[in-house]
């Protein structure tokens, strides 16, 4: 798709096999089942970023959680709760790495 001279990829509206495998690795209480069913392209993006780009993943989830008028109708509280649970779980996995990085910067 072209938009103002740029070529952009269309998001995949079907759940990718890699995304299904990623979901299976998550604890049941943080699997975003409702979000995945309603917005497979978001789940695909989360799966793609999960292990390789933690900083970008955090920014992406934060952006999804920002309350904007257009998005209010699109995302229910259920989706927001799932994203918040996923964000907290992801942060718990990276807390040691983040702490080590901060300690290495302190003189």
KOLFIVEX-271874 format. One record per residue (C-alpha): residue in one letter; x, y, z. Coordinates in pm, whole numbers, plus 32768, in hexadecimal, padded with zeros to 4 digits. Layout:
N
AXYZ
...
This chain:
107
X800080008000
X808281597FAA
X804C827C8093
X80E783CA803A
X81FE832F7F74
X824F82258077
X821680B28056
X818480188190
X81347EB081DF
X7FCC7E51821E
X7F9A7DB18371
X7F427C438365
X7DD87C1883D0
X7E077AA58419
X7EC07A14853F
X8015799C84CB
X809B78468533
X81BF78EF85E7
X80C579B986B0
X800F787D8718
X815977E7878D
X81AA7927884E
X8054792588F7
X808D77BE8966
X81C8782A8A21
X810979288AF3
X806578D48C40
X7EED78AE8C15
X7EA279DD8CEC
X7F637AC78C04
X7F007A378AB3
X7E427B4A89FB
X7D2D7A65897C
X7C207B6D893E
X7D147C5D889A
X7DA37B4687C2
X7C487AE58749
X7BDF7C4886FA
X7D2A7CD98682
X7E127BC985FD
X7EF67CCD855D
X7F407D6086B6
X7F8A7C04873F
X80717BC38617
X812F7D04865F
X814B7CB287D3
X81D37B5A8780
X82CD7BE98688
X83547CE58783
X83417C0E88BE
X84997B7288D1
X85697C5187F5
X84FE7DBB8830
X848D7DE8899B
X84AF7F638988
X83DB7F7A884F
X82DF7E8688DF
X82B67F5F8A17
X827E80938940
X81877FDA8860
X80B77F5D8986
X80C280B38A2A
X8043814F88E7
X7F27805388D5
X7EC480A68A39
X7EB4821F89FE
X7D48828A8A14
X7CF2833B88D0
X7B92838D8856
X7BAE82B8871A
X7C36819387DE
X7B2E819C88F3
X7A3280F68815
X7B2E80008793
X7BC67F7488D2
X7AF77EFC89F5
X7B6A7EF38B5D
X7BA37D7E8B30
X7CAA7DC48A25
X7D4B7ECB8B00
X7D5E7DDB8C27
X7DFC7CD28B4C
X7EFF7DC98ACB
X7F4B7E408C2C
X7F7A7CD98CA5
X805A7C8E8B7C
X81257DCB8BB7
X81567D768D28
X81C07C128CD6
X82B37C8B8BCC
X83467D888CC0
X83777C768DC4
X84427BAF8CC9
X85257CD58C7E
X85527D6B8DD8
X86A37CC18E16
X87277D2B8CC2
X86B17E938CF7
X874A7EA28E54
X88967E1C8DD3
X889A7F228CBF
X885980398DBB
X896A7FBA8EA4
X8A677FB28D88
X8A2481248D3D
X8A5E81968EA4
X8BCB82028ED9
